[in-house]
Amino acid sequence: MSQPAKPRSSAPASQPERSSAPKSFLGKRWARMRPPRRLKFTREGKFFVGITLGVGFAAINTGNNLLYLLLGMLLALIIVSGLMSELSLRDLTVVRRLPLRAQVGRPHLVEIEVFNHKGRVPSYAIEVEDLRAGQPADKRCFFLKISPKSAQVAAYRRTPAKRGRDRHIGFRIATRFPFGLFEKSREVPAEGELIIYPAVDAVQLPPLPPGRHAGGDTAFGRGHGDDYIGMKLLRHGEDPRDVHWRKSAAVGQLVTRERAREARPDIVLPLDVVRPEGAKEDWANTFERKIRDVASRSVAHIKRHDAITIKTTSGESVRGTRMSGADPILRFLALLKAVPTTKNDDAPNKAKATGPAKPSSDTEKVAE
């Protein structure tokens, strides 16, 4: 038997589509009305436009045909400049290549690659400006000529003065081709992020306690340390470089050295991140110096093959070893921010927050 047809959905179900249609239409309309290019007069362009207006007024007042001819030539130069600059800016793709690491006070290079997708027309006098969020655009790369279906690569040098996230938001592509009278530009969104590590200074660590060497403490037991605790027969899969050939010749079998394992110390560095109420700019400068000092000591300990742990008064911690390197610690310190003081802080927490201001060798704790 045929079942009765189900009623169609009511009108309210299609209301969201109707309500979003005007918004999308207005958004597209506004995007079309926005100027795709920006035009700015150069110093020479201002003089040129002034001369053109003067010639125009003189031609209208006198009715001289030669002045009208000169006015037409000047206006034609403006039109040709606009067409050629627009042709030079079209079909360009910009790519940014950021370094893997960046550090305060150390210069690094940022590569800018521009690709010309036009089939026959080259682009001339292209200037690419790298835009960063909240910072003035002061780094530019200039390309004299970009041939059709080819790319050009340039780089600029930058020295960060502040740790943290460095957000790149896009590019500003500009040209003054062909006469240098006007500067036509357009902005292209291109997001990128670079973590700026804190600066690291050379630190002289205190000498190791007696019995320790650069790799750590030697403990009894099998391992992969630098010291030997005995001899044993060579088994399949073991490193033949530890074979004791004189002993093997005497025994008649391959005898290898048995290494001792190493127990490396775990250094703990405390860091106060609680910002007291009413703190001024001096406290922020002191806080930055603390981070720089902790970063310097951490890198020095890791170079000495020590395991380092940084614990903040807010409860955060990070650990670095010889295998992981200093990148986790430096990244953690680069993104570390001060925590404001709350009214619900207990007395022990306040006493902990007001702990040592400068990490020194006395504040380093070794976890045996």
C-alpha positions as CSV (number, residue, x, y, z in Angstrom):
1,M,0.0,0.0,0.0
2,S,1.2,3.5,-0.7
3,Q,1.9,5.5,2.4
4,P,0.6,9.1,2.7
5,A,3.2,11.7,1.7
6,K,4.8,13.4,4.6
7,P,4.2,17.1,4.9
8,R,7.0,19.4,3.9
9,S,9.1,21.3,6.4
10,S,7.6,24.5,7.6
11,A,8.8,27.9,6.6
12,P,10.8,28.8,9.7
13,A,13.4,26.1,8.8
14,S,14.4,28.2,5.8
15,Q,14.5,31.5,7.7
16,P,18.2,31.3,8.6
17,E,19.1,31.1,4.9
18,R,17.0,34.1,4.1
19,S,18.5,36.1,7.0
20,S,22.1,35.2,6.0
21,A,21.6,36.1,2.4
22,P,21.5,39.9,2.9
23,K,24.6,39.8,5.1
24,S,26.6,37.8,2.6
25,F,25.3,40.1,-0.2
26,L,26.3,43.2,1.8
27,G,29.7,41.7,2.6
28,K,30.4,41.0,-1.0
29,R,29.2,44.4,-2.0
30,W,31.5,46.1,0.6
31,A,34.4,44.0,-0.5
32,R,33.9,45.2,-4.1
33,M,33.6,48.8,-3.0
34,R,36.9,48.7,-1.1
35,P,39.8,50.1,-3.1
36,P,42.1,47.2,-4.2
37,R,45.0,49.6,-4.6
38,R,46.4,52.6,-2.7
39,L,47.9,55.5,-4.5
40,K,50.4,57.9,-2.9
41,F,52.1,60.9,-4.5
42,T,55.9,61.0,-4.4
43,R,57.8,64.3,-4.1
44,E,58.4,64.4,-7.9
45,G,54.7,63.5,-8.5
46,K,53.5,66.4,-6.5
47,F,55.6,68.8,-8.6
48,F,54.4,67.1,-11.8
49,V,50.7,67.4,-10.9
50,G,51.3,71.0,-9.9
51,I,52.8,71.8,-13.3
52,T,50.0,69.9,-15.0
53,L,47.3,72.0,-13.2
54,G,49.2,75.2,-14.0
55,V,49.4,74.3,-17.7
56,G,45.7,73.5,-17.7
57,F,44.7,76.8,-16.2
58,A,47.0,78.7,-18.6
59,A,45.5,76.8,-21.6
60,I,41.9,77.6,-20.5
61,N,42.6,81.3,-19.9
62,T,44.7,81.9,-23.1
63,G,43.2,79.4,-25.5
64,N,46.6,78.6,-26.9
65,N,46.7,75.3,-28.8
66,L,50.3,74.6,-27.8
67,L,49.3,74.7,-24.2
68,Y,46.5,72.3,-24.8
69,L,48.9,70.0,-26.6
70,L,51.3,70.2,-23.7
71,L,48.4,69.5,-21.3
72,G,47.4,66.4,-23.2
73,M,51.0,65.1,-23.1
74,L,51.2,65.6,-19.4
75,L,47.8,63.9,-18.8
76,A,48.9,61.0,-21.0
77,L,52.0,60.4,-18.9
78,I,49.8,60.1,-15.8
79,I,47.5,57.6,-17.6
80,V,50.4,55.6,-18.9
81,S,52.0,55.6,-15.4
82,G,48.8,54.2,-13.8
83,L,48.4,51.4,-16.4
84,M,52.0,50.2,-16.3
85,S,52.2,50.2,-12.5
86,E,48.9,48.2,-12.3
87,L,50.3,45.7,-14.8
88,S,53.5,45.4,-12.8
89,L,51.6,44.7,-9.5
90,R,49.3,42.0,-10.9
91,D,49.6,38.2,-10.5
92,L,52.4,38.3,-7.8
93,T,52.7,35.8,-5.0
94,V,54.8,36.5,-1.9
95,V,56.1,33.8,0.4
96,R,57.9,34.4,3.7
97,R,60.4,32.0,5.2
98,L,61.1,32.5,8.9
99,P,64.1,31.0,10.8
100,L,63.7,28.1,13.1
101,R,65.1,30.1,16.1
102,A,65.4,33.7,17.0
103,Q,66.9,35.3,20.0
104,V,66.9,38.8,21.6
105,G,70.0,40.7,20.6
106,R,71.0,38.4,17.8
107,P,70.3,39.2,14.2
108,H,68.5,36.7,12.0
109,L,67.5,36.6,8.3
110,V,63.9,36.5,6.9
111,E,63.6,35.4,3.3
112,I,61.0,36.9,1.0
113,E,60.3,35.2,-2.3
114,V,58.1,36.8,-5.0
115,F,56.8,34.8,-7.9
116,N,55.5,36.4,-11.1
117,H,52.6,34.4,-12.6
118,K,52.3,36.5,-15.7
119,G,53.1,34.7,-18.9
120,R,54.8,37.4,-20.9
121,V,55.1,40.7,-18.9
122,P,57.8,41.1,-16.3
123,S,57.4,43.2,-13.1
124,Y,59.7,46.0,-12.4
125,A,60.7,48.0,-9.3
126,I,58.7,45.8,-6.8
127,E,59.1,46.7,-3.1
128,V,57.8,44.2,-0.5
129,E,57.2,45.3,3.0
130,D,56.8,42.7,5.8
131,L,53.9,43.7,8.1
132,R,53.9,42.7,11.8
133,A,51.1,43.1,14.3
134,G,51.6,46.1,16.7
135,Q,55.0,47.1,15.3
136,P,56.0,49.6,12.6
137,A,56.7,48.2,9.2
138,D,60.4,49.0,8.8
139,K,61.7,46.0,6.9
140,R,61.5,46.0,3.1
141,C,62.9,44.0,0.2
142,F,63.4,45.5,-3.3
143,F,63.2,43.6,-6.5
144,L,64.4,45.4,-9.6
145,K,63.0,42.9,-12.2
146,I,60.9,39.7,-11.9
147,S,60.8,37.8,-15.1
148,P,57.6,36.1,-16.3
149,K,57.0,32.7,-14.8
150,S,60.0,33.0,-12.5
151,A,60.7,33.9,-8.9
152,Q,63.2,36.2,-7.1
153,V,64.4,35.8,-3.5
154,A,65.7,38.5,-1.2
155,A,66.2,38.7,2.6
156,Y,66.3,41.3,5.3
157,R,68.1,41.3,8.6
158,R,66.3,41.9,11.9
159,T,67.6,42.0,15.5
160,P,64.7,41.4,18.0
161,A,64.7,43.6,21.1
162,K,61.9,41.9,22.9
163,R,61.1,38.3,23.8
164,G,57.7,36.6,23.1
165,R,55.6,36.0,20.0
166,D,56.3,37.9,16.9
167,R,53.2,37.8,14.7
168,H,53.5,38.6,10.9
169,I,50.2,39.5,9.4
170,G,50.9,40.1,5.7
171,F,52.8,42.0,3.0
172,R,52.5,45.4,1.4
173,I,53.5,45.2,-2.3
174,A,54.3,48.6,-3.8
175,T,55.9,50.0,-7.0
176,R,56.9,53.4,-8.4
177,F,57.3,52.1,-11.9
178,P,57.7,53.6,-14.5
179,F,58.3,57.3,-13.9
180,G,58.4,57.4,-10.1
181,L,55.6,60.0,-9.9
182,F,53.2,57.8,-7.9
183,E,53.5,54.9,-5.5
184,K,50.8,52.3,-6.1
185,S,50.5,49.5,-3.5
186,R,48.3,46.7,-2.3
187,E,48.2,44.6,0.9
188,V,48.2,40.8,0.9
189,P,47.3,38.8,4.1
190,A,49.9,36.2,5.0
191,E,50.1,35.1,8.7
192,G,53.3,33.8,10.3
193,E,54.6,33.5,13.9
194,L,58.1,33.5,15.3
195,I,59.0,32.8,18.9
196,I,61.7,35.2,20.1
197,Y,63.9,33.5,22.8
198,P,65.4,35.5,25.6
199,A,69.0,36.6,25.5
200,V,71.6,34.2,26.9
201,D,74.9,35.4,28.5
202,A,78.0,33.5,29.2
203,V,77.8,32.1,32.8
204,Q,80.6,30.6,34.8
205,L,79.1,27.7,36.8
206,P,80.5,26.6,40.2
207,P,82.7,23.5,40.0
208,L,81.2,20.1,40.4
209,P,81.5,18.3,43.7
210,P,84.2,15.7,44.1
211,G,83.6,12.5,42.3
212,R,81.6,14.0,39.5
213,H,82.8,14.5,35.9
214,A,81.3,16.3,32.9
215,G,78.8,13.6,32.3
216,G,77.4,13.3,35.8
217,D,77.9,10.9,38.8
218,T,79.0,7.3,38.2
219,A,76.8,4.8,40.0
220,F,77.4,1.1,40.3
221,G,75.4,-1.0,37.9
222,R,75.3,-1.7,34.2
223,G,74.8,1.2,31.8
224,H,76.5,3.4,29.2
225,G,78.8,5.6,31.2
226,D,82.4,6.5,30.7
227,D,83.8,4.3,33.5
228,Y,84.2,0.5,33.6
229,I,83.2,-1.8,36.4
230,G,84.4,-5.2,35.1
231,M,84.7,-7.7,32.2
232,K,82.2,-10.0,30.6
233,L,81.9,-12.2,27.6
234,L,80.7,-10.5,24.4
235,R,77.1,-11.3,23.5
236,H,75.4,-11.0,20.2
237,G,74.3,-7.5,19.4
238,E,76.7,-5.7,21.8
239,D,79.2,-3.0,20.7
240,P,82.4,-4.7,19.6
241,R,84.4,-1.5,20.2
242,D,84.5,-2.3,23.9
243,V,86.3,-5.6,23.3
244,H,89.4,-6.1,25.5
245,W,91.7,-7.8,23.0
246,R,94.5,-8.8,25.3
247,K,92.1,-10.4,27.8
248,S,90.3,-12.1,24.9
249,A,93.5,-13.6,23.6
250,A,94.4,-15.0,27.0
251,V,90.9,-16.5,27.6
252,G,90.3,-17.6,24.0
253,Q,86.9,-15.9,23.8
254,L,85.8,-12.4,23.1
255,V,85.7,-10.4,26.4
256,T,84.2,-6.9,26.5
257,R,84.3,-4.2,29.1
258,E,81.2,-3.6,31.2
259,R,80.4,0.1,31.6
260,A,78.9,1.8,34.6
261,R,75.7,3.8,34.4
262,E,75.7,7.6,35.1
263,A,73.5,9.4,37.5
264,R,73.3,13.0,36.3
265,P,72.2,15.7,38.8
266,D,68.8,17.5,38.4
267,I,69.2,21.2,39.0
268,V,66.2,23.2,40.1
269,L,66.0,26.9,39.5
270,P,63.1,28.9,41.1
271,L,61.6,31.9,39.3
272,D,59.3,34.4,40.8
273,V,56.5,35.5,38.4
274,V,54.0,37.1,40.8
275,R,53.6,40.8,40.1
276,P,52.9,42.8,43.2
277,E,50.1,45.4,43.3
278,G,51.2,48.8,42.2
279,A,54.3,47.6,40.5
280,K,55.9,50.0,38.1
281,E,58.2,49.8,35.1
282,D,61.2,49.0,37.3
283,W,59.6,45.7,38.4
284,A,59.1,44.7,34.7
285,N,62.7,45.5,33.9
286,T,63.8,43.4,36.9
287,F,61.5,40.6,35.8
288,E,63.1,40.6,32.4
289,R,66.6,40.4,33.9
290,K,65.5,37.4,36.0
291,I,64.4,35.6,32.9
292,R,67.6,36.4,31.1
293,D,69.7,35.2,34.1
294,V,67.7,31.9,34.4
295,A,68.0,31.3,30.7
296,S,71.7,31.8,30.8
297,R,72.2,29.4,33.7
298,S,69.9,26.8,32.1
299,V,71.9,26.8,28.9
300,A,75.2,26.6,30.8
301,H,73.9,23.6,32.8
302,I,72.7,21.8,29.7
303,K,76.1,22.3,28.0
304,R,77.6,20.6,31.1
305,H,75.2,17.7,30.5
306,D,73.1,18.5,33.6
307,A,69.3,18.0,33.8
308,I,67.7,21.4,34.6
309,T,64.2,22.1,35.9
310,I,62.6,25.6,36.2
311,K,59.8,26.0,38.6
312,T,57.8,29.2,38.9
313,T,55.8,30.5,41.8
314,S,52.6,30.1,39.8
315,G,53.1,26.3,39.7
316,E,54.4,26.0,36.1
317,S,57.5,24.0,35.4
318,V,59.7,22.9,32.5
319,R,62.6,20.4,32.3
320,G,65.5,20.3,29.9
321,T,68.1,17.6,29.5
322,R,71.1,16.9,27.3
323,M,68.9,14.9,24.9
324,S,66.1,17.5,24.5
325,G,68.5,20.5,24.5
326,A,67.7,24.1,25.6
327,D,64.8,24.7,23.2
328,P,62.0,23.6,25.6
329,I,63.4,25.9,28.3
330,L,64.0,28.9,26.1
331,R,60.6,28.6,24.5
332,F,58.9,28.4,27.9
333,L,60.8,31.4,29.1
334,A,60.0,33.3,25.9
335,L,56.3,32.9,26.4
336,L,56.3,33.3,30.2
337,K,54.2,36.2,31.6
338,A,53.9,37.8,35.0
339,V,50.9,36.7,37.2
340,P,49.1,39.5,39.1
341,T,48.8,39.2,42.9
342,T,45.3,38.0,44.1
343,K,43.7,38.9,47.4
344,N,43.2,35.2,48.3
345,D,46.9,34.5,48.4
346,D,48.0,32.7,51.6
347,A,50.9,33.8,53.7
348,P,53.1,30.9,52.6
349,N,52.4,31.7,49.0
350,K,53.3,35.3,49.5
351,A,56.5,34.4,51.3
352,K,57.3,32.1,48.4
353,A,56.5,34.8,45.9
354,T,58.9,37.2,47.6
355,G,61.7,34.6,47.4
356,P,65.2,35.1,45.9
357,A,65.3,38.0,43.5
358,K,68.4,36.8,41.6
359,P,69.0,33.1,40.9
360,S,72.6,32.4,42.0
361,S,74.6,29.4,42.7
362,D,73.2,29.4,46.3
363,T,69.6,29.0,45.0
364,E,70.4,26.0,42.7
365,K,69.3,22.8,44.3
366,V,70.5,19.4,43.3
367,A,68.1,16.5,43.6
368,E,70.1,13.5,44.3
